[in-house]
Amino acid sequence: MDSTEQFINKLHETQAKDERNRQKNTKGQPSKKLPNKQHTRNP
C-alpha cells in the first residue's frame, strides 16, 4: 500500500510541474518562439 501512495504522490508532483511549465511556456508572443526544426532536411 505504501508504494501506491508514493506513486500517487509522485504523479501529483509531476502533474503540478507539467502544469507550471505549460503556463510558463504559453506566455508571451507566439511569434517569438523558436521555429520547430524537427523536419528540416539540411545537414
N, CA, C and O atoms as a GROMACS GRO file, in nm:
protein
  172
    1MET      N    1   0.083  -0.120   0.000
    1MET     CA    2   0.000   0.000   0.000
    1MET      C    3   0.088   0.126   0.000
    1MET      O    4   0.050   0.229  -0.056
    2ASP      N    5   0.203   0.116   0.062
    2ASP     CA    6   0.292   0.231   0.069
    2ASP      C    7   0.343   0.270  -0.069
    2ASP      O    8   0.353   0.389  -0.100
    3SER      N    9   0.374   0.171  -0.153
    3SER     CA   10   0.424   0.202  -0.286
    3SER      C   11   0.316   0.271  -0.370
    3SER      O   12   0.348   0.357  -0.453
    4THR      N   13   0.191   0.235  -0.350
    4THR     CA   14   0.082   0.302  -0.423
    4THR      C   15   0.074   0.448  -0.382
    4THR      O   16   0.055   0.535  -0.467
    5GLU      N   17   0.088   0.475  -0.255
    5GLU     CA   18   0.083   0.612  -0.206
    5GLU      C   19   0.200   0.693  -0.261
    5GLU      O   20   0.183   0.809  -0.300
    6GLN      N   21   0.316   0.632  -0.264
    6GLN     CA   22   0.433   0.701  -0.321
    6GLN      C   23   0.411   0.731  -0.468
    6GLN      O   24   0.444   0.840  -0.516
    7PHE      N   25   0.356   0.634  -0.541
    7PHE     CA   26   0.329   0.654  -0.683
    7PHE      C   27   0.232   0.770  -0.704
    7PHE      O   28   0.253   0.854  -0.792
    8ILE      N   29   0.126   0.775  -0.625
    8ILE     CA   30   0.027   0.882  -0.637
    8ILE      C   31   0.092   1.017  -0.607
    8ILE      O   32   0.068   1.115  -0.679
    9ASN      N   33   0.173   1.024  -0.503
    9ASN     CA   34   0.239   1.150  -0.469
    9ASN      C   35   0.332   1.195  -0.582
    9ASN      O   36   0.333   1.313  -0.617
   10LYS      N   37   0.408   1.102  -0.637
   10LYS     CA   38   0.499   1.137  -0.746
   10LYS      C   39   0.420   1.182  -0.868
   10LYS      O   40   0.460   1.277  -0.936
   11LEU      N   41   0.309   1.115  -0.896
   11LEU     CA   42   0.225   1.152  -1.009
   11LEU      C   43   0.172   1.294  -0.992
   11LEU      O   44   0.173   1.373  -1.087
   12HIS      N   45   0.126   1.327  -0.874
   12HIS     CA   46   0.074   1.461  -0.848
   12HIS      C   47   0.182   1.566  -0.862
   12HIS      O   48   0.158   1.674  -0.917
   13GLU      N   49   0.303   1.536  -0.814
   13GLU     CA   50   0.414   1.630  -0.829
   13GLU      C   51   0.446   1.652  -0.976
   13GLU      O   52   0.468   1.765  -1.020
   14THR      N   53   0.448   1.544  -1.051
   14THR     CA   54   0.478   1.555  -1.194
   14THR      C   55   0.371   1.636  -1.266
   14THR      O   56   0.403   1.719  -1.351
   15GLN      N   57   0.246   1.613  -1.232
   15GLN     CA   58   0.138   1.689  -1.295
   15GLN      C   59   0.147   1.837  -1.261
   15GLN      O   60   0.121   1.922  -1.346
   16ALA      N   61   0.184   1.868  -1.138
   16ALA     CA   62   0.198   2.007  -1.097
   16ALA      C   63   0.312   2.074  -1.174
   16ALA      O   64   0.298   2.188  -1.219
   17LYS      N   65   0.424   2.004  -1.189
   17LYS     CA   66   0.536   2.058  -1.264
   17LYS      C   67   0.498   2.079  -1.410
   17LYS      O   68   0.531   2.182  -1.469
   18ASP      N   69   0.428   1.982  -1.468
   18ASP     CA   70   0.385   1.994  -1.607
   18ASP      C   71   0.293   2.115  -1.625
   18ASP      O   72   0.304   2.188  -1.724
   19GLU      N   73   0.204   2.135  -1.531
   19GLU     CA   74   0.111   2.248  -1.540
   19GLU      C   75   0.186   2.380  -1.531
   19GLU      O   76   0.156   2.474  -1.606
   20ARG      N   77   0.283   2.389  -1.440
   20ARG     CA   78   0.362   2.512  -1.429
   20ARG      C   79   0.440   2.538  -1.557
   20ARG      O   80   0.446   2.652  -1.604
   21ASN      N   81   0.501   2.435  -1.613
   21ASN     CA   82   0.576   2.451  -1.736
   21ASN      C   83   0.485   2.493  -1.851
   21ASN      O   84   0.523   2.577  -1.933
   22ARG      N   85   0.367   2.436  -1.857
   22ARG     CA   86   0.272   2.469  -1.962
   22ARG      C   87   0.233   2.616  -1.952
   22ARG      O   88   0.225   2.686  -2.054
   23GLN      N   89   0.209   2.663  -1.832
   23GLN     CA   90   0.169   2.803  -1.814
   23GLN      C   91   0.285   2.896  -1.847
   23GLN      O   92   0.265   3.001  -1.908
   24LYS      N   93   0.406   2.858  -1.808
   24LYS     CA   94   0.522   2.943  -1.834
   24LYS      C   95   0.551   2.950  -1.983
   24LYS      O   96   0.587   3.056  -2.034
   25ASN      N   97   0.537   2.839  -2.052
   25ASN     CA   98   0.573   2.833  -2.194
   25ASN      C   99   0.470   2.895  -2.286
   25ASN      O  100   0.501   2.925  -2.401
   26THR      N  101   0.348   2.916  -2.238
   26THR     CA  102   0.246   2.974  -2.325
   26THR      C  103   0.236   3.125  -2.311
   26THR      O  104   0.161   3.188  -2.386
   27LYS      N  105   0.310   3.185  -2.218
   27LYS     CA  106   0.307   3.330  -2.203
   27LYS      C  107   0.390   3.394  -2.313
   27LYS      O  108   0.479   3.330  -2.370
   28GLY      N  109   0.361   3.519  -2.344
   28GLY     CA  110   0.438   3.592  -2.443
   28GLY      C  111   0.380   3.580  -2.581
   28GLY      O  112   0.269   3.530  -2.600
   29GLN      N  113   0.456   3.625  -2.677
   29GLN     CA  114   0.409   3.626  -2.815
   29GLN      C  115   0.450   3.496  -2.884
   29GLN      O  116   0.567   3.457  -2.878
   30PRO      N  117   0.358   3.430  -2.949
   30PRO     CA  118   0.391   3.305  -3.018
   30PRO      C  119   0.495   3.325  -3.129
   30PRO      O  120   0.570   3.233  -3.160
   31SER      N  121   0.500   3.444  -3.187
   31SER     CA  122   0.593   3.468  -3.297
   31SER      C  123   0.738   3.468  -3.249
   31SER      O  124   0.830   3.451  -3.329
   32LYS      N  125   0.760   3.488  -3.119
   32LYS     CA  126   0.896   3.491  -3.065
   32LYS      C  127   0.947   3.352  -3.030
   32LYS      O  128   1.063   3.336  -2.991
   33LYS      N  129   0.862   3.251  -3.042
   33LYS     CA  130   0.907   3.115  -3.014
   33LYS      C  131   1.004   3.070  -3.122
   33LYS      O  132   0.996   3.115  -3.236
   34LEU      N  133   1.094   2.982  -3.086
   34LEU     CA  134   1.188   2.930  -3.183
   34LEU      C  135   1.113   2.842  -3.283
   34LEU      O  136   1.017   2.774  -3.247
   35PRO      N  137   1.157   2.844  -3.408
   35PRO     CA  138   1.092   2.757  -3.506
   35PRO      C  139   1.118   2.611  -3.476
   35PRO      O  140   1.222   2.576  -3.419
   36ASN      N  141   1.026   2.527  -3.514
   36ASN     CA  142   1.041   2.384  -3.494
   36ASN      C  143   1.128   2.330  -3.605
   36ASN      O  144   1.092   2.338  -3.723
   37LYS      N  145   1.243   2.273  -3.569
   37LYS     CA  146   1.337   2.226  -3.670
   37LYS      C  147   1.338   2.074  -3.679
   37LYS      O  148   1.437   2.014  -3.721
   38GLN      N  149   1.231   2.013  -3.642
   38GLN     CA  150   1.225   1.868  -3.637
   38GLN      C  151   1.231   1.807  -3.776
   38GLN      O  152   1.286   1.698  -3.793
   39HIS      N  153   1.175   1.876  -3.877
   39HIS     CA  154   1.162   1.815  -4.009
   39HIS      C  155   1.255   1.876  -4.112
   39HIS      O  156   1.231   1.862  -4.232
   40THR      N  157   1.359   1.944  -4.069
   40THR     CA  158   1.450   2.003  -4.169
   40THR      C  159   1.533   1.894  -4.233
   40THR      O  160   1.568   1.793  -4.170
   41ARG      N  161   1.564   1.915  -4.359
   41ARG     CA  162   1.645   1.816  -4.432
   41ARG      C  163   1.786   1.866  -4.456
   41ARG      O  164   1.864   1.799  -4.524
   42ASN      N  165   1.820   1.982  -4.401
   42ASN     CA  166   1.954   2.036  -4.420
   42ASN      C  167   2.052   1.963  -4.330
   42ASN      O  168   2.018   1.929  -4.216
   43PRO      N  169   2.173   1.938  -4.378
   43PRO     CA  170   2.272   1.868  -4.294
   43PRO      C  171   2.324   1.954  -4.182
   43PRO      O  172   2.407   1.909  -4.103
   0.00000   0.00000   0.00000
